[in-house]
Each structure stands twice: as structure tokens, then as C-alpha cells.
Amino acid sequence: MRSSCRSVGFLALALSILALVGGCNGQNSNSSANSGTPAGSSSGGGATALTISGQPATAGTVGQKYSLQPTAKGGSGTLTFSAANLPSWLSISSSTGLVSGTPSSGNVGTYANIVISVSDGKSSAHMPAFSIAVSQAGTASGSATLTWSMPTQNADGTPLTDLTGFVIRYGQSPTSLTQQINIDNPSVNTYTIANLTAGTWYFAVVTMSAGGNYSSPTNVASKTI
């Protein structure tokens, strides 16, 4: 993995009021959590704009059914639903949009960047990307929510135009962030890591840009579970 100090971003650990500036300059700055973004849509013109909305649960439990029923409005013709990055234990009805499934013990983990979409053949719309963290029933665990503002420029001051996503690195030592989550979506600026066991966890974020370039990591934030 090539490393190039390309872009500057901010990272804040929700509830702990820790804020970090991108690893290119190492300065501290306060940052607040952003609210969710509205669903995206594109209209074929003429008909009422097609929209889709829903409130996905971001946690699932082994042996318990998970379900999500999105609501689509507008458009014309027959609506067809689909999903990107849906985990194997979930399925989606192409006619109703119902997402359902029951995770097993082998499905424990976090599933990121899930996107539910609808199309009428002429236009399409999608819900904001979300994640689902699956844990064992009765397992004591905690979570940490990371929020960062979008980087807008490279370290040399030039505009950042080729951002492709982010990498969250974390672990139980500030000098050994051995676990990571790839977010292949440049519009995502918040992420919740679930199923964290008791102890102190450390987090940093790296930006990804086209051509396989990665920024230096942000300063390390921490949270005690």
C-alpha cells in the first residue's frame, strides 16, 4: 500500500469530545458530529422525482431476525429495488424493497457501506449508506462513533479532487492499530464500530485517493469501553 501525505481531514470521537486534525499537519481542532444526509435521487424528467427513505438499524444480534422496510415515492412505472454491499445473511425483495435475514454466529462483525436503491426504469434514488454491526446475543460490548469533516485540499494546498474513501485503523494499543475498516465511499463522514470488548481502544483515519494514494493517519483518538 503506497503512502502519500495527500489530504487533510478531521476526526472526532463522539461522546469523548476528542478531536483530531489530519495526519499531514498534526494540529488539534474541535469537530462536531454531522447529521445524516438525505437520500440521493435522479429524475428522468416529467414525473414526480423518485425518492426512497428508511430507518435502518445499525446493530444486529445472532439468531434474531433483522428487517428493514424502505419507502419509495414518486417516479412512474414499476419500481424495482436493489442493494449494494448487502451481507450474505440478508436478502432484498426486488418488488417491495424489504430487507430481511437472520445472522448466525459466523456472521459476527461489521458490514459497511450498504446502499438500498430503487428504480422505475427511467430514474433512480438511493438511501444514504449505512452499516450493520452483528454481535453475539448476551455479549457485553461497546461501540465508538467516529465523525470527521470532509477533506478539501491536499497537503500542498491544491484542491483535493480525487478522494475515493477512507480507512479506519483501530486497536488496543496506540502504536499498533492492527484492525481496519475500508469505506469505499467519499461522501461518508461518520462510522460506528461496534462489538468492542472492555478496555481502551484507539482510532485513526486515513484518506484514500485515486491511484492508490493514502494520506498519513490522523492523530490517534481513544475511547474506554
PyMOL commands that set and color helices and strands:
alter all, ss='L'
color gray80, all
select helices_A, chain A and resi 105-107
alter helices_A, ss='H'
color red, helices_A
select strands_A, chain A and resi 10-13+18-21+40-42+51-53+59-61+66-68+71-73+80-84+91-92+99-101+109-119+124-126+130-135+142-147+163-171+179-183+190-196+200-209+213-214+221-224
alter strands_A, ss='S'
color yellow, strands_A
deselect
rebuild
show_as cartoon
